[in-house]
Amino acid sequence: MTTSTEQIVTVHAGADVALRLALLDAIDQTLRDHGVRRVWIDPDSYHDLVVLAEIEVS
């Protein structure tokens, strides 16, 4: 199987820090519950937090 890097969601930097952390934790857990092994914040995203994931493609 091969993998594909996909943009999953963007969390706006203007949101409250506690809200951003809760959203990111929930997104990470949900993706992992569905078999995604690698989830990260795009280091090239400057103002907003862009969540990327490596998805298996058959």
mmCIF file of the N, C-alpha and C atoms, coordinates in Angstrom:
data_MODEL
# 
_entry.id   MODEL 
# 
loop_
_atom_site.group_PDB 
_atom_site.id 
_atom_site.type_symbol 
_atom_site.label_atom_id 
_atom_site.label_alt_id 
_atom_site.label_comp_id 
_atom_site.label_asym_id 
_atom_site.label_entity_id 
_atom_site.label_seq_id 
_atom_site.pdbx_PDB_ins_code 
_atom_site.Cartn_x 
_atom_site.Cartn_y 
_atom_site.Cartn_z 
_atom_site.occupancy 
_atom_site.B_iso_or_equiv 
_atom_site.pdbx_formal_charge 
_atom_site.auth_seq_id 
_atom_site.auth_comp_id 
_atom_site.auth_asym_id 
_atom_site.auth_atom_id 
_atom_site.pdbx_PDB_model_num 
ATOM 1   N N  . MET A 1 1  ? 0.830   -1.187 0.000  1.00 0.00 ? 1  MET A N  1 
ATOM 2   C CA . MET A 1 1  ? 0.000   0.000  0.000  1.00 0.00 ? 1  MET A CA 1 
ATOM 3   C C  . MET A 1 1  ? 0.873   1.249  0.000  1.00 0.00 ? 1  MET A C  1 
ATOM 4   N N  . THR A 1 2  ? 0.357   2.295  -0.590 1.00 0.00 ? 2  THR A N  1 
ATOM 5   C CA . THR A 1 2  ? 1.055   3.570  -0.596 1.00 0.00 ? 2  THR A CA 1 
ATOM 6   C C  . THR A 1 2  ? 0.314   4.537  0.326  1.00 0.00 ? 2  THR A C  1 
ATOM 7   N N  . THR A 1 3  ? 0.965   5.641  0.605  1.00 0.00 ? 3  THR A N  1 
ATOM 8   C CA . THR A 1 3  ? 0.337   6.659  1.445  1.00 0.00 ? 3  THR A CA 1 
ATOM 9   C C  . THR A 1 3  ? 0.241   7.974  0.694  1.00 0.00 ? 3  THR A C  1 
ATOM 10  N N  . SER A 1 4  ? -0.696  8.776  1.126  1.00 0.00 ? 4  SER A N  1 
ATOM 11  C CA . SER A 1 4  ? -0.905  10.091 0.550  1.00 0.00 ? 4  SER A CA 1 
ATOM 12  C C  . SER A 1 4  ? -1.015  11.097 1.692  1.00 0.00 ? 4  SER A C  1 
ATOM 13  N N  . THR A 1 5  ? -0.360  12.239 1.552  1.00 0.00 ? 5  THR A N  1 
ATOM 14  C CA . THR A 1 5  ? -0.480  13.285 2.566  1.00 0.00 ? 5  THR A CA 1 
ATOM 15  C C  . THR A 1 5  ? -1.666  14.167 2.207  1.00 0.00 ? 5  THR A C  1 
ATOM 16  N N  . GLU A 1 6  ? -2.597  14.302 3.137  1.00 0.00 ? 6  GLU A N  1 
ATOM 17  C CA . GLU A 1 6  ? -3.829  15.050 2.908  1.00 0.00 ? 6  GLU A CA 1 
ATOM 18  C C  . GLU A 1 6  ? -3.995  16.153 3.942  1.00 0.00 ? 6  GLU A C  1 
ATOM 19  N N  . GLN A 1 7  ? -4.501  17.296 3.496  1.00 0.00 ? 7  GLN A N  1 
ATOM 20  C CA . GLN A 1 7  ? -4.872  18.365 4.430  1.00 0.00 ? 7  GLN A CA 1 
ATOM 21  C C  . GLN A 1 7  ? -6.226  17.979 5.007  1.00 0.00 ? 7  GLN A C  1 
ATOM 22  N N  . ILE A 1 8  ? -6.298  17.895 6.319  1.00 0.00 ? 8  ILE A N  1 
ATOM 23  C CA . ILE A 1 8  ? -7.504  17.423 6.979  1.00 0.00 ? 8  ILE A CA 1 
ATOM 24  C C  . ILE A 1 8  ? -8.402  18.569 7.431  1.00 0.00 ? 8  ILE A C  1 
ATOM 25  N N  . VAL A 1 9  ? -7.818  19.546 8.102  1.00 0.00 ? 9  VAL A N  1 
ATOM 26  C CA . VAL A 1 9  ? -8.610  20.652 8.650  1.00 0.00 ? 9  VAL A CA 1 
ATOM 27  C C  . VAL A 1 9  ? -7.672  21.815 8.953  1.00 0.00 ? 9  VAL A C  1 
ATOM 28  N N  . THR A 1 10 ? -8.231  23.011 8.995  1.00 0.00 ? 10 THR A N  1 
ATOM 29  C CA . THR A 1 10 ? -7.496  24.197 9.413  1.00 0.00 ? 10 THR A CA 1 
ATOM 30  C C  . THR A 1 10 ? -8.148  24.744 10.671 1.00 0.00 ? 10 THR A C  1 
ATOM 31  N N  . VAL A 1 11 ? -7.346  24.921 11.708 1.00 0.00 ? 11 VAL A N  1 
ATOM 32  C CA . VAL A 1 11 ? -7.830  25.508 12.960 1.00 0.00 ? 11 VAL A CA 1 
ATOM 33  C C  . VAL A 1 11 ? -7.315  26.938 12.992 1.00 0.00 ? 11 VAL A C  1 
ATOM 34  N N  . HIS A 1 12 ? -8.227  27.884 13.055 1.00 0.00 ? 12 HIS A N  1 
ATOM 35  C CA . HIS A 1 12 ? -7.850  29.295 12.990 1.00 0.00 ? 12 HIS A CA 1 
ATOM 36  C C  . HIS A 1 12 ? -7.138  29.746 14.265 1.00 0.00 ? 12 HIS A C  1 
ATOM 37  N N  . ALA A 1 13 ? -6.050  30.453 14.075 1.00 0.00 ? 13 ALA A N  1 
ATOM 38  C CA . ALA A 1 13 ? -5.204  30.895 15.182 1.00 0.00 ? 13 ALA A CA 1 
ATOM 39  C C  . ALA A 1 13 ? -5.917  31.874 16.111 1.00 0.00 ? 13 ALA A C  1 
ATOM 40  N N  . GLY A 1 14 ? -6.968  32.512 15.645 1.00 0.00 ? 14 GLY A N  1 
ATOM 41  C CA . GLY A 1 14 ? -7.699  33.467 16.478 1.00 0.00 ? 14 GLY A CA 1 
ATOM 42  C C  . GLY A 1 14 ? -8.537  32.821 17.560 1.00 0.00 ? 14 GLY A C  1 
ATOM 43  N N  . ALA A 1 15 ? -8.720  31.506 17.479 1.00 0.00 ? 15 ALA A N  1 
ATOM 44  C CA . ALA A 1 15 ? -9.517  30.813 18.493 1.00 0.00 ? 15 ALA A CA 1 
ATOM 45  C C  . ALA A 1 15 ? -8.745  30.766 19.814 1.00 0.00 ? 15 ALA A C  1 
ATOM 46  N N  . ASP A 1 16 ? -9.471  30.668 20.889 1.00 0.00 ? 16 ASP A N  1 
ATOM 47  C CA . ASP A 1 16 ? -8.897  30.555 22.222 1.00 0.00 ? 16 ASP A CA 1 
ATOM 48  C C  . ASP A 1 16 ? -7.927  29.364 22.274 1.00 0.00 ? 16 ASP A C  1 
ATOM 49  N N  . VAL A 1 17 ? -6.818  29.522 22.993 1.00 0.00 ? 17 VAL A N  1 
ATOM 50  C CA . VAL A 1 17 ? -5.787  28.480 23.058 1.00 0.00 ? 17 VAL A CA 1 
ATOM 51  C C  . VAL A 1 17 ? -6.366  27.162 23.581 1.00 0.00 ? 17 VAL A C  1 
ATOM 52  N N  . ALA A 1 18 ? -7.160  27.216 24.619 1.00 0.00 ? 18 ALA A N  1 
ATOM 53  C CA . ALA A 1 18 ? -7.741  25.992 25.177 1.00 0.00 ? 18 ALA A CA 1 
ATOM 54  C C  . ALA A 1 18 ? -8.644  25.305 24.152 1.00 0.00 ? 18 ALA A C  1 
ATOM 55  N N  . LEU A 1 19 ? -9.388  26.087 23.382 1.00 0.00 ? 19 LEU A N  1 
ATOM 56  C CA . LEU A 1 19 ? -10.252 25.533 22.345 1.00 0.00 ? 19 LEU A CA 1 
ATOM 57  C C  . LEU A 1 19 ? -9.418  24.893 21.238 1.00 0.00 ? 19 LEU A C  1 
ATOM 58  N N  . ARG A 1 20 ? -8.355  25.572 20.810 1.00 0.00 ? 20 ARG A N  1 
ATOM 59  C CA . ARG A 1 20 ? -7.476  25.015 19.770 1.00 0.00 ? 20 ARG A CA 1 
ATOM 60  C C  . ARG A 1 20 ? -6.882  23.680 20.216 1.00 0.00 ? 20 ARG A C  1 
ATOM 61  N N  . LEU A 1 21 ? -6.393  23.628 21.449 1.00 0.00 ? 21 LEU A N  1 
ATOM 62  C CA . LEU A 1 21 ? -5.811  22.387 21.960 1.00 0.00 ? 21 LEU A CA 1 
ATOM 63  C C  . LEU A 1 21 ? -6.839  21.262 22.020 1.00 0.00 ? 21 LEU A C  1 
ATOM 64  N N  . ALA A 1 22 ? -8.043  21.576 22.474 1.00 0.00 ? 22 ALA A N  1 
ATOM 65  C CA . ALA A 1 22 ? -9.103  20.569 22.553 1.00 0.00 ? 22 ALA A CA 1 
ATOM 66  C C  . ALA A 1 22 ? -9.475  20.064 21.155 1.00 0.00 ? 22 ALA A C  1 
ATOM 67  N N  . LEU A 1 23 ? -9.582  20.977 20.188 1.00 0.00 ? 23 LEU A N  1 
ATOM 68  C CA . LEU A 1 23 ? -9.893  20.580 18.817 1.00 0.00 ? 23 LEU A CA 1 
ATOM 69  C C  . LEU A 1 23 ? -8.798  19.704 18.226 1.00 0.00 ? 23 LEU A C  1 
ATOM 70  N N  . LEU A 1 24 ? -7.555  20.129 18.400 1.00 0.00 ? 24 LEU A N  1 
ATOM 71  C CA . LEU A 1 24 ? -6.436  19.366 17.848 1.00 0.00 ? 24 LEU A CA 1 
ATOM 72  C C  . LEU A 1 24 ? -6.333  17.981 18.477 1.00 0.00 ? 24 LEU A C  1 
ATOM 73  N N  . ASP A 1 25 ? -6.549  17.890 19.784 1.00 0.00 ? 25 ASP A N  1 
ATOM 74  C CA . ASP A 1 25 ? -6.533  16.583 20.458 1.00 0.00 ? 25 ASP A CA 1 
ATOM 75  C C  . ASP A 1 25 ? -7.649  15.682 19.927 1.00 0.00 ? 25 ASP A C  1 
ATOM 76  N N  . ALA A 1 26 ? -8.840  16.242 19.759 1.00 0.00 ? 26 ALA A N  1 
ATOM 77  C CA . ALA A 1 26 ? -9.977  15.453 19.276 1.00 0.00 ? 26 ALA A CA 1 
ATOM 78  C C  . ALA A 1 26 ? -9.760  15.001 17.832 1.00 0.00 ? 26 ALA A C  1 
ATOM 79  N N  . ILE A 1 27 ? -9.230  15.877 16.994 1.00 0.00 ? 27 ILE A N  1 
ATOM 80  C CA . ILE A 1 27 ? -8.947  15.526 15.602 1.00 0.00 ? 27 ILE A CA 1 
ATOM 81  C C  . ILE A 1 27 ? -7.904  14.426 15.548 1.00 0.00 ? 27 ILE A C  1 
ATOM 82  N N  . ASP A 1 28 ? -6.828  14.577 16.313 1.00 0.00 ? 28 ASP A N  1 
ATOM 83  C CA . ASP A 1 28 ? -5.766  13.576 16.351 1.00 0.00 ? 28 ASP A CA 1 
ATOM 84  C C  . ASP A 1 28 ? -6.318  12.226 16.784 1.00 0.00 ? 28 ASP A C  1 
ATOM 85  N N  . GLN A 1 29 ? -7.080  12.200 17.848 1.00 0.00 ? 29 GLN A N  1 
ATOM 86  C CA . GLN A 1 29 ? -7.620  10.940 18.365 1.00 0.00 ? 29 GLN A CA 1 
ATOM 87  C C  . GLN A 1 29 ? -8.569  10.293 17.367 1.00 0.00 ? 29 GLN A C  1 
ATOM 88  N N  . THR A 1 30 ? -9.421  11.076 16.745 1.00 0.00 ? 30 THR A N  1 
ATOM 89  C CA . THR A 1 30 ? -10.368 10.550 15.761 1.00 0.00 ? 30 THR A CA 1 
ATOM 90  C C  . THR A 1 30 ? -9.644  9.934  14.576 1.00 0.00 ? 30 THR A C  1 
ATOM 91  N N  . LEU A 1 31 ? -8.625  10.623 14.076 1.00 0.00 ? 31 LEU A N  1 
ATOM 92  C CA . LEU A 1 31 ? -7.860  10.086 12.953 1.00 0.00 ? 31 LEU A CA 1 
ATOM 93  C C  . LEU A 1 31 ? -7.161  8.791  13.338 1.00 0.00 ? 31 LEU A C  1 
ATOM 94  N N  . ARG A 1 32 ? -6.582  8.745  14.523 1.00 0.00 ? 32 ARG A N  1 
ATOM 95  C CA . ARG A 1 32 ? -5.888  7.536  14.975 1.00 0.00 ? 32 ARG A CA 1 
ATOM 96  C C  . ARG A 1 32 ? -6.877  6.382  15.185 1.00 0.00 ? 32 ARG A C  1 
ATOM 97  N N  . ASP A 1 33 ? -8.078  6.704  15.673 1.00 0.00 ? 33 ASP A N  1 
ATOM 98  C CA . ASP A 1 33 ? -9.119  5.682  15.838 1.00 0.00 ? 33 ASP A CA 1 
ATOM 99  C C  . ASP A 1 33 ? -9.507  5.067  14.493 1.00 0.00 ? 33 ASP A C  1 
ATOM 100 N N  . HIS A 1 34 ? -9.289  5.810  13.415 1.00 0.00 ? 34 HIS A N  1 
ATOM 101 C CA . HIS A 1 34 ? -9.626  5.337  12.076 1.00 0.00 ? 34 HIS A CA 1 
ATOM 102 C C  . HIS A 1 34 ? -8.398  4.837  11.306 1.00 0.00 ? 34 HIS A C  1 
ATOM 103 N N  . GLY A 1 35 ? -7.334  4.541  12.028 1.00 0.00 ? 35 GLY A N  1 
ATOM 104 C CA . GLY A 1 35 ? -6.186  3.885  11.430 1.00 0.00 ? 35 GLY A CA 1 
ATOM 105 C C  . GLY A 1 35 ? -5.096  4.784  10.876 1.00 0.00 ? 35 GLY A C  1 
ATOM 106 N N  . VAL A 1 36 ? -5.239  6.079  11.030 1.00 0.00 ? 36 VAL A N  1 
ATOM 107 C CA . VAL A 1 36 ? -4.194  6.988  10.551 1.00 0.00 ? 36 VAL A CA 1 
ATOM 108 C C  . VAL A 1 36 ? -3.034  6.939  11.543 1.00 0.00 ? 36 VAL A C  1 
ATOM 109 N N  . ARG A 1 37 ? -1.838  6.713  11.035 1.00 0.00 ? 37 ARG A N  1 
ATOM 110 C CA . ARG A 1 37 ? -0.681  6.583  11.917 1.00 0.00 ? 37 ARG A CA 1 
ATOM 111 C C  . ARG A 1 37 ? 0.094   7.880  12.094 1.00 0.00 ? 37 ARG A C  1 
ATOM 112 N N  . ARG A 1 38 ? 0.027   8.771  11.130 1.00 0.00 ? 38 ARG A N  1 
ATOM 113 C CA . ARG A 1 38 ? 0.839   9.992  11.208 1.00 0.00 ? 38 ARG A CA 1 
ATOM 114 C C  . ARG A 1 38 ? -0.049  11.217 11.012 1.00 0.00 ? 38 ARG A C  1 
ATOM 115 N N  . VAL A 1 39 ? -0.044  12.096 12.009 1.00 0.00 ? 39 VAL A N  1 
ATOM 116 C CA . VAL A 1 39 ? -0.807  13.347 11.987 1.00 0.00 ? 39 VAL A CA 1 
ATOM 117 C C  . VAL A 1 39 ? 0.131   14.441 12.476 1.00 0.00 ? 39 VAL A C  1 
ATOM 118 N N  . TRP A 1 40 ? 0.135   15.602 11.798 1.00 0.00 ? 40 TRP A N  1 
ATOM 119 C CA . TRP A 1 40 ? 1.002   16.688 12.225 1.00 0.00 ? 40 TRP A CA 1 
ATOM 120 C C  . TRP A 1 40 ? 0.471   18.031 11.750 1.00 0.00 ? 40 TRP A C  1 
ATOM 121 N N  . ILE A 1 41 ? 1.025   19.088 12.331 1.00 0.00 ? 41 ILE A N  1 
ATOM 122 C CA . ILE A 1 41 ? 0.709   20.462 11.926 1.00 0.00 ? 41 ILE A CA 1 
ATOM 123 C C  . ILE A 1 41 ? 1.687   20.852 10.836 1.00 0.00 ? 41 ILE A C  1 
ATOM 124 N N  . ASP A 1 42 ? 1.176   21.380 9.747  1.00 0.00 ? 42 ASP A N  1 
ATOM 125 C CA . ASP A 1 42 ? 2.021   21.809 8.633  1.00 0.00 ? 42 ASP A CA 1 
ATOM 126 C C  . ASP A 1 42 ? 2.965   22.909 9.115  1.00 0.00 ? 42 ASP A C  1 
ATOM 127 N N  . PRO A 1 43 ? 4.273   22.684 9.078  1.00 0.00 ? 43 PRO A N  1 
ATOM 128 C CA . PRO A 1 43 ? 5.219   23.703 9.547  1.00 0.00 ? 43 PRO A CA 1 
ATOM 129 C C  . PRO A 1 43 ? 5.242   24.952 8.670  1.00 0.00 ? 43 PRO A C  1 
ATOM 130 N N  . ASP A 1 44 ? 4.679   24.871 7.469  1.00 0.00 ? 44 ASP A N  1 
ATOM 131 C CA . ASP A 1 44 ? 4.628   26.032 6.580  1.00 0.00 ? 44 ASP A CA 1 
ATOM 132 C C  . ASP A 1 44 ? 3.382   26.883 6.796  1.00 0.00 ? 44 ASP A C  1 
ATOM 133 N N  . SER A 1 45 ? 2.470   26.441 7.669  1.00 0.00 ? 45 SER A N  1 
ATOM 134 C CA . SER A 1 45 ? 1.282   27.249 7.956  1.00 0.00 ? 45 SER A CA 1 
ATOM 135 C C  . SER A 1 45 ? 1.661   28.292 9.008  1.00 0.00 ? 45 SER A C  1 
ATOM 136 N N  . TYR A 1 46 ? 1.431   29.544 8.683  1.00 0.00 ? 46 TYR A N  1 
ATOM 137 C CA . TYR A 1 46 ? 1.927   30.628 9.534  1.00 0.00 ? 46 TYR A CA 1 
ATOM 138 C C  . TYR A 1 46 ? 0.900   31.120 10.543 1.00 0.00 ? 46 TYR A C  1 
ATOM 139 N N  . HIS A 1 47 ? -0.268  31.514 10.091 1.00 0.00 ? 47 HIS A N  1 
ATOM 140 C CA . HIS A 1 47 ? -1.239  32.111 11.003 1.00 0.00 ? 47 HIS A CA 1 
ATOM 141 C C  . HIS A 1 47 ? -2.226  31.083 11.547 1.00 0.00 ? 47 HIS A C  1 
ATOM 142 N N  . ASP A 1 48 ? -2.661  30.186 10.713 1.00 0.00 ? 48 ASP A N  1 
ATOM 143 C CA . ASP A 1 48 ? -3.602  29.157 11.129 1.00 0.00 ? 48 ASP A CA 1 
ATOM 144 C C  . ASP A 1 48 ? -2.857  27.833 11.258 1.00 0.00 ? 48 ASP A C  1 
ATOM 145 N N  . LEU A 1 49 ? -3.453  26.903 11.976 1.00 0.00 ? 49 LEU A N  1 
ATOM 146 C CA . LEU A 1 49 ? -2.852  25.586 12.162 1.00 0.00 ? 49 LEU A CA 1 
ATOM 147 C C  . LEU A 1 49 ? -3.483  24.615 11.171 1.00 0.00 ? 49 LEU A C  1 
ATOM 148 N N  . VAL A 1 50 ? -2.706  24.201 10.183 1.00 0.00 ? 50 VAL A N  1 
ATOM 149 C CA . VAL A 1 50 ? -3.193  23.274 9.164  1.00 0.00 ? 50 VAL A CA 1 
ATOM 150 C C  . VAL A 1 50 ? -2.788  21.861 9.568  1.00 0.00 ? 50 VAL A C  1 
ATOM 151 N N  . VAL A 1 51 ? -3.778  21.011 9.780  1.00 0.00 ? 51 VAL A N  1 
ATOM 152 C CA . VAL A 1 51 ? -3.534  19.644 10.195 1.00 0.00 ? 51 VAL A CA 1 
ATOM 153 C C  . VAL A 1 51 ? -3.419  18.761 8.954  1.00 0.00 ? 51 VAL A C  1 
ATOM 154 N N  . LEU A 1 52 ? -2.308  18.030 8.880  1.00 0.00 ? 52 LEU A N  1 
ATOM 155 C CA . LEU A 1 52 ? -2.066  17.096 7.785  1.00 0.00 ? 52 LEU A CA 1 
ATOM 156 C C  . LEU A 1 52 ? -2.066  15.678 8.344  1.00 0.00 ? 52 LEU A C  1 
ATOM 157 N N  . ALA A 1 53 ? -2.387  14.731 7.473  1.00 0.00 ? 53 ALA A N  1 
ATOM 158 C CA . ALA A 1 53 ? -2.351  13.327 7.877  1.00 0.00 ? 53 ALA A CA 1 
ATOM 159 C C  . ALA A 1 53 ? -1.879  12.487 6.703  1.00 0.00 ? 53 ALA A C  1 
ATOM 160 N N  . GLU A 1 54 ? -1.190  11.421 7.035  1.00 0.00 ? 54 GLU A N  1 
ATOM 161 C CA . GLU A 1 54 ? -0.744  10.466 6.034  1.00 0.00 ? 54 GLU A CA 1 
ATOM 162 C C  . GLU A 1 54 ? -1.790  9.350  5.985  1.00 0.00 ? 54 GLU A C  1 
ATOM 163 N N  . ILE A 1 55 ? -2.468  9.262  4.844  1.00 0.00 ? 55 ILE A N  1 
ATOM 164 C CA . ILE A 1 55 ? -3.570  8.327  4.675  1.00 0.00 ? 55 ILE A CA 1 
ATOM 165 C C  . ILE A 1 55 ? -3.120  7.190  3.752  1.00 0.00 ? 55 ILE A C  1 
ATOM 166 N N  . GLU A 1 56 ? -3.455  5.950  4.128  1.00 0.00 ? 56 GLU A N  1 
ATOM 167 C CA . GLU A 1 56 ? -3.141  4.813  3.262  1.00 0.00 ? 56 GLU A CA 1 
ATOM 168 C C  . GLU A 1 56 ? -4.090  4.793  2.079  1.00 0.00 ? 56 GLU A C  1 
ATOM 169 N N  . VAL A 1 57 ? -3.513  4.585  0.889  1.00 0.00 ? 57 VAL A N  1 
ATOM 170 C CA . VAL A 1 57 ? -4.289  4.508  -0.340 1.00 0.00 ? 57 VAL A CA 1 
ATOM 171 C C  . VAL A 1 57 ? -4.079  3.126  -0.934 1.00 0.00 ? 57 VAL A C  1 
ATOM 172 N N  . SER A 1 58 ? -5.169  2.436  -1.239 1.00 0.00 ? 58 SER A N  1 
ATOM 173 C CA . SER A 1 58 ? -5.019  1.092  -1.812 1.00 0.00 ? 58 SER A CA 1 
ATOM 174 C C  . SER A 1 58 ? -4.938  1.125  -3.313 1.00 0.00 ? 58 SER A C  1 
# 
